[in-house]
Amino acid sequence: MAKKVFMIFIKGFLQAILVIICMALCCVGGFFGTRYYYTKKASNENSKQVENMIGEAQIDDCSKNLIYVWNEEKSRISACVLEVFDTEKNSMDYITIPTSGQITISPTMYKKISQVNQEIPQVFTLSKLCSFFDKGDDTAFGYGVLILEDFFDIDVSYYSVVNKEDFEAAFEAKEEEVDKNGNLEGASYSNKTDTLEDDDNDDNSSGTDPYAHDDRFATSDNYADATTASDTTTEYGATTEEPSSATTSVKVQQLKESFLSDAAQYQDADSLKEFVSRQCNNIKSNLDIKNKLSYVEQYLELNGSAIVYHCVPGRYDDKTYVFDIEDATAMFRKCGVDSTNKEDEGDEASDDDDAEGVKSELFNIVILNASRTQGVAAKWSEEMSLEGYNVKQIDNYDTLLTDSLIIVREEGQGEEFLKYFKNASIQVGTVPSGADAELIIGTNDIK
């Protein structure tokens, strides 16, 4: 009898425990379910706010079309070109933006973009842009416009996405020597209203324009195909002893002569509109066909001698292309590419107001590699960006240093950087324009 009572007690006790566990699980499940719902809702609302930042396509007298070349097989951007078509000057500039280039998202932009994906790094190479967004190519390319506009301080009118095979039907990548102005060595820029070279260097010693073409042709939507001749980046090692006036060997995207000859066959507006419409079928863009066709009359007036090719200035650090922001800004302006802040291009303090980064008067920094070990400046750039600083530029330093050096403008500045280095010293000196401090990395601080 006692055993039977005991079994009834145990059975009731276990049932009570089971009921309590079920109730606890329901409460916990309800809590996390509600939390997930509202977190997801807030995330979606934040994402929508960021998506609203992506500007609508613009029809400008000076059209800036950011061309992405998409490699479907490797799921990455294999080439990137900014096409600048000035309808008033009747000129066309193609500016290659190397996809191995290192992009650093400013703290202000990162605060906004991270609402879409908190895992996106603050420093990455351009070719990997789309891997950080999961809402489809169109949205990713729109975010890319925002990031590049902020990084280079440029205003993009619209973007176009072309698959690799189509792009290669119109463009070819040629190995060129590029100077600090973004110009190709040996090319003539004398037919440009605003030359990118010094006035004393405007004459072309050969007397001919290597890019000249006698016939008229359309360009803006003709590149229904192209990318780099090789889908891999050629390795160029930057040397610390290279003089500042030296050129950099880069693959620059240029229209094929065969494509120019084919395009020159369209001599009237109707046939050219039909040609452009066909090309648009192979292109994704946030600018519709109707608006693209509005440029046809201007295309008819364009000839080959008005087409000029450039590359964003910089140099290679191992496999990474390091942009020279100061020289790039000068090149973009001379090509007619406006700043995103047209009212006050000189206002560089706005990042401090919005960014959730460091509270420092030395917010904008330049990092130089004085260790003669490739990749050191890039690694320090990534670390300092994560610390909240805005890395304006990385480069090599001419002299080999053992201990790192911190260059500031005024006595008493720079002590906040000492904690990052083993035995660094602070020196008052000249800091590059647009920067608050310069960090020169010695061999003791190789990462």
WOPEGI-V399762 format. One record per residue. N is the residue number from 1. RES is the residue in one letter. OMEGA is omega as a letter, one per 30 degrees, with the letter a starting at -180 (999 if undefined). NEAR is the number of other C-alpha atoms within 10 Angstrom. Layout:
# WOPEGI-V399762
{{N,RES,OMEGA,NEAR} {N,RES,OMEGA,NEAR}}
This chain:
# WOPEGI-V399762
{{1,M,a,6} {2,A,l,7} {3,K,l,8} {4,K,l,9} {5,V,a,10} {6,F,a,11} {7,M,l,12} {8,I,l,12} {9,F,a,12} {10,I,a,12} {11,K,l,12} {12,G,a,12} {13,F,l,12} {14,L,l,12} {15,Q,l,12} {16,A,l,12} {17,I,a,12} {18,L,l,12} {19,V,l,12} {20,I,l,12} {21,I,a,12} {22,C,l,12} {23,M,l,12} {24,A,l,12} {25,L,l,12} {26,C,l,12} {27,C,a,12} {28,V,l,12} {29,G,l,12} {30,G,l,12} {31,F,a,12} {32,F,l,12} {33,G,l,12} {34,T,l,12} {35,R,l,12} {36,Y,a,12} {37,Y,a,12} {38,Y,l,12} {39,T,l,12} {40,K,l,12} {41,K,l,12} {42,A,l,13} {43,S,l,15} {44,N,l,14} {45,E,l,14} {46,N,l,17} {47,S,l,18} {48,K,l,13} {49,Q,l,14} {50,V,l,17} {51,E,l,17} {52,N,l,10} {53,M,a,14} {54,I,a,15} {55,G,l,15} {56,E,l,12} {57,A,a,16} {58,Q,l,15} {59,I,a,15} {60,D,l,14} {61,D,l,12} {62,C,a,20} {63,S,l,23} {64,K,a,26} {65,N,l,24} {66,L,a,25} {67,I,l,27} {68,Y,l,29} {69,V,a,28} {70,W,l,26} {71,N,a,18} {72,E,a,12} {73,E,a,7} {74,K,l,9} {75,S,l,12} {76,R,l,18} {77,I,a,26} {78,S,l,26} {79,A,l,27} {80,C,a,24} {81,V,l,25} {82,L,l,24} {83,E,a,21} {84,V,a,25} {85,F,l,29} {86,D,a,19} {87,T,l,18} {88,E,l,9} {89,K,l,14} {90,N,a,18} {91,S,a,24} {92,M,l,26} {93,D,l,20} {94,Y,a,24} {95,I,l,25} {96,T,l,24} {97,I,a,24} {98,P,a,28} {99,T,l,23} {100,S,a,22} {101,G,l,21} {102,Q,l,20} {103,I,l,21} {104,T,l,25} {105,I,l,22} {106,S,l,23} {107,P,l,24} {108,T,l,19} {109,M,a,18} {110,Y,l,18} {111,K,a,17} {112,K,a,18} {113,I,a,22} {114,S,l,16} {115,Q,l,19} {116,V,l,23} {117,N,a,14} {118,Q,a,12} {119,E,a,10} {120,I,l,17} {121,P,l,16} {122,Q,l,21} {123,V,a,19} {124,F,l,17} {125,T,a,16} {126,L,a,22} {127,S,a,22} {128,K,a,14} {129,L,a,19} {130,C,a,21} {131,S,a,13} {132,F,a,14} {133,F,a,16} {134,D,a,11} {135,K,l,10} {136,G,a,9} {137,D,a,15} {138,D,l,16} {139,T,a,15} {140,A,a,18} {141,F,l,24} {142,G,l,20} {143,Y,l,22} {144,G,l,19} {145,V,l,21} {146,L,a,22} {147,I,a,20} {148,L,l,18} {149,E,a,15} {150,D,a,19} {151,F,a,16} {152,F,a,19} {153,D,l,22} {154,I,l,22} {155,D,a,21} {156,V,a,25} {157,S,l,21} {158,Y,l,21} {159,Y,l,22} {160,S,l,24} {161,V,a,23} {162,V,l,27} {163,N,a,22} {164,K,a,23} {165,E,a,16} {166,D,a,20} {167,F,a,26} {168,E,l,22} {169,A,a,18} {170,A,a,22} {171,F,l,25} {172,E,l,21} {173,A,l,20} {174,K,l,14} {175,E,a,14} {176,E,l,20} {177,E,a,18} {178,V,a,24} {179,D,a,23} {180,K,l,23} {181,N,a,22} {182,G,a,25} {183,N,l,25} {184,L,a,23} {185,E,l,13} {186,G,l,14} {187,A,l,17} {188,S,l,26} {189,Y,a,25} {190,S,a,18} {191,N,l,16} {192,K,l,19} {193,T,l,13} {194,D,a,14} {195,T,l,17} {196,L,l,21} {197,E,l,18} {198,D,a,8} {199,D,a,10} {200,D,a,6} {201,N,a,13} {202,D,a,15} {203,D,l,13} {204,N,a,14} {205,S,a,9} {206,S,a,10} {207,G,a,8} {208,T,l,12} {209,D,a,18} {210,P,a,15} {211,Y,a,17} {212,A,l,15} {213,H,a,17} {214,D,a,11} {215,D,l,18} {216,R,l,20} {217,F,l,26} {218,A,a,28} {219,T,a,24} {220,S,a,23} {221,D,a,24} {222,N,a,25} {223,Y,a,25} {224,A,l,27} {225,D,l,23} {226,A,l,28} {227,T,a,29} {228,T,a,23} {229,A,l,15} {230,S,a,11} {231,D,l,13} {232,T,a,9} {233,T,l,16} {234,T,a,16} {235,E,l,13} {236,Y,l,16} {237,G,l,15} {238,A,a,22} {239,T,a,17} {240,T,a,19} {241,E,a,12} {242,E,l,12} {243,P,a,9} {244,S,a,9} {245,S,a,8} {246,A,l,12} {247,T,l,21} {248,T,l,20} {249,S,a,19} {250,V,l,26} {251,K,a,22} {252,V,a,27} {253,Q,a,29} {254,Q,l,23} {255,L,l,23} {256,K,l,15} {257,E,l,15} {258,S,l,12} {259,F,l,16} {260,L,l,22} {261,S,l,16} {262,D,a,11} {263,A,a,19} {264,A,a,19} {265,Q,a,14} {266,Y,a,19} {267,Q,l,15} {268,D,a,11} {269,A,a,15} {270,D,a,11} {271,S,l,12} {272,L,l,22} {273,K,l,21} {274,E,l,13} {275,F,a,16} {276,V,l,22} {277,S,l,17} {278,R,a,15} {279,Q,a,18} {280,C,l,21} {281,N,a,11} {282,N,a,18} {283,I,l,20} {284,K,a,18} {285,S,l,22} {286,N,l,18} {287,L,a,17} {288,D,a,11} {289,I,a,17} {290,K,a,10} {291,N,l,12} {292,K,a,17} {293,L,l,19} {294,S,l,12} {295,Y,a,21} {296,V,a,20} {297,E,l,16} {298,Q,l,17} {299,Y,a,22} {300,L,a,20} {301,E,a,15} {302,L,l,21} {303,N,a,21} {304,G,a,24} {305,S,l,22} {306,A,l,21} {307,I,a,23} {308,V,a,25} {309,Y,l,21} {310,H,l,27} {311,C,l,27} {312,V,a,30} {313,P,l,28} {314,G,l,28} {315,R,a,27} {316,Y,l,23} {317,D,a,24} {318,D,a,17} {319,K,a,16} {320,T,l,24} {321,Y,a,26} {322,V,a,25} {323,F,l,23} {324,D,a,18} {325,I,a,19} {326,E,l,17} {327,D,l,16} {328,A,l,20} {329,T,l,20} {330,A,l,16} {331,M,a,24} {332,F,a,24} {333,R,a,15} {334,K,l,16} {335,C,l,25} {336,G,l,17} {337,V,a,23} {338,D,l,18} {339,S,l,20} {340,T,l,16} {341,N,a,13} {342,K,a,11} {343,E,a,8} {344,D,a,9} {345,E,a,11} {346,G,a,10} {347,D,a,10} {348,E,a,11} {349,A,a,12} {350,S,a,9} {351,D,a,17} {352,D,a,19} {353,D,a,10} {354,D,a,12} {355,A,l,19} {356,E,a,13} {357,G,a,20} {358,V,l,16} {359,K,a,12} {360,S,l,13} {361,E,l,12} {362,L,a,19} {363,F,a,19} {364,N,a,22} {365,I,l,24} {366,V,a,23} {367,I,l,24} {368,L,a,24} {369,N,l,29} {370,A,a,27} {371,S,a,26} {372,R,l,21} {373,T,a,18} {374,Q,l,21} {375,G,a,21} {376,V,a,24} {377,A,a,28} {378,A,l,24} {379,K,l,14} {380,W,l,22} {381,S,l,26} {382,E,a,18} {383,E,a,16} {384,M,l,17} {385,S,l,22} {386,L,l,16} {387,E,l,12} {388,G,l,20} {389,Y,l,23} {390,N,a,27} {391,V,a,25} {392,K,a,24} {393,Q,l,24} {394,I,a,27} {395,D,l,23} {396,N,l,26} {397,Y,a,21} {398,D,a,17} {399,T,l,13} {400,L,l,16} {401,L,l,17} {402,T,l,16} {403,D,a,18} {404,S,a,25} {405,L,l,22} {406,I,a,22} {407,I,l,22} {408,V,a,23} {409,R,a,17} {410,E,l,12} {411,E,l,10} {412,G,l,10} {413,Q,l,18} {414,G,a,23} {415,E,a,12} {416,E,a,9} {417,F,a,17} {418,L,a,15} {419,K,a,9} {420,Y,a,12} {421,F,a,17} {422,K,a,12} {423,N,a,14} {424,A,l,22} {425,S,a,15} {426,I,a,18} {427,Q,l,17} {428,V,a,15} {429,G,a,13} {430,T,l,13} {431,V,a,16} {432,P,l,13} {433,S,l,10} {434,G,l,17} {435,A,l,19} {436,D,a,22} {437,A,l,28} {438,E,l,27} {439,L,a,24} {440,I,a,24} {441,I,l,29} {442,G,a,26} {443,T,l,17} {444,N,a,15} {445,D,l,18} {446,I,l,20} {447,K,999,12}}
